[in-house]
Structure formats: C-alpha cells, structure tokens
C-alpha cells in the first residue's frame, strides 16, 4: 500500500510538473505573440510613415517641376528684353551718328559758302580796299569758325560711334549673363529632377 501511495504521489508530482511546464510554455507563447503583435504594429506604422514620406516627396517634386518652366521662361524673357534694349541703343547711336554727319556736311557747305564770299570780297577790293580787307577778315573768321564747327561735329560723330560700340558691348555682356542664368536654371532643374529621383528611390527602398 505504501508503495502504491508513493507511486501515486510521484505520478501526481510528475503531472503537476508537466502542468507547470505547460503553463510556462503558454506564458512564453503569449509573450512571443504579444511581441510579434507589437512588431507588426511597428511595421504598419513604419509603412504608414513611408507612404506619407512618399506622398510628401511626390508633392514636393511636382511643385519643383512646376516652378522650373516658369524660371526658364523668366530668364528667356530677360534675354529677349536685353537683346531688344541692345537693338534700340544701336539704332539710337546710328541715328546720332547720321545726325552728326549731316551737321558736318552742313558746316562744310557753310565753309565753302564763306570761302566764296571771301573771294567775292577780294574781287570787290577795287571798290574799297578797307572794306574789302574787313570783309576778307570777317570771311576768314567765319571760315575758321565753320572749320572748327566741322571738326567739332566730326568729333561728336566719332564719340557717338564709340558710345554706340560701348553700349553694344555692354548689352552683349548682359545678354551673355542672361544666357548664363538660363544655363544655370536648366542645371538647377536637372538637379531638382535628380533630387526627386533620389527621394523616390529612398521612398521605394523604405
């Protein structure tokens, strides 16, 4: 009887040990399930954040791509405006040169007329030497003045031509600078497109 009681007690202890082990395994399984559920939630949150980042990147990319054509058009308009300004300056300078040349021709004609008047005065010397001498002096003075005016007109024409060339050079420099801005805008647009591609690749990788 004692042996049977001992065997029964041992069987009970073994059963209790198995129950304890089963309970421990169940607790471990529950903990593992809880951890797995937490990891799933974290993965879902990470996926939501990645989706939000992708949407934000796409919106930013769309905004940047929408702004790029406007920037390029602004630079093109600036180049066109600079070219038009250069054309107007050149036209104005040519008109000034033509005006100076006309003044020079007029002064030359006036000088020729004065010379003819002086010759006429010399021819009239027989009628009065004194008055003829005064007329010759006045004519010579007028000739000298006309010649000086002609030289001044020629100098003005040359200066106008120099100013025209300087203005054209300045406008050409502005046009070159504007073209450089256009190239920079195109480079910026390519850089923005590269950034968009990198952002999209980062989102896809996430």
Number of C-alpha atoms within 10 A of each C-alpha: 6 7 8 9 10 11 12 12 12 12 12 12 12 12 12 12 12 12 12 12 12 12 12 12 12 12 12 12 12 12 12 12 12 12 12 12 12 12 12 12 12 12 12 12 12 13 13 12 14 17 15 13 17 19 14 13 20 17 12 14 19 13 11 15 16 11 12 18 14 11 17 18 13 14 20 16 13 18 21 14 14 21 17 13 15 21 15 13 18 20 13 14 22 16 13 18 21 15 15 22 18 15 19 23 15 16 22 18 14 18 23 15 15 21 17 13 18 22 15 14 23 18 11 15 16 11 11 11 13 11 15 19 16 12 20 21 14 16 21 17 13 18 22 14 15 21 18 14 18 23 15 16 22 19 14 19 23 15 16 20 18 13 15 21 15 13 18 20 13 14 20 15 13 17 19 14 14 20 16 14 18 20 14 14 19 16 12 14 19 14 12 16 17 12 14 19 15 13 19 18 12 14 18 11 8 13
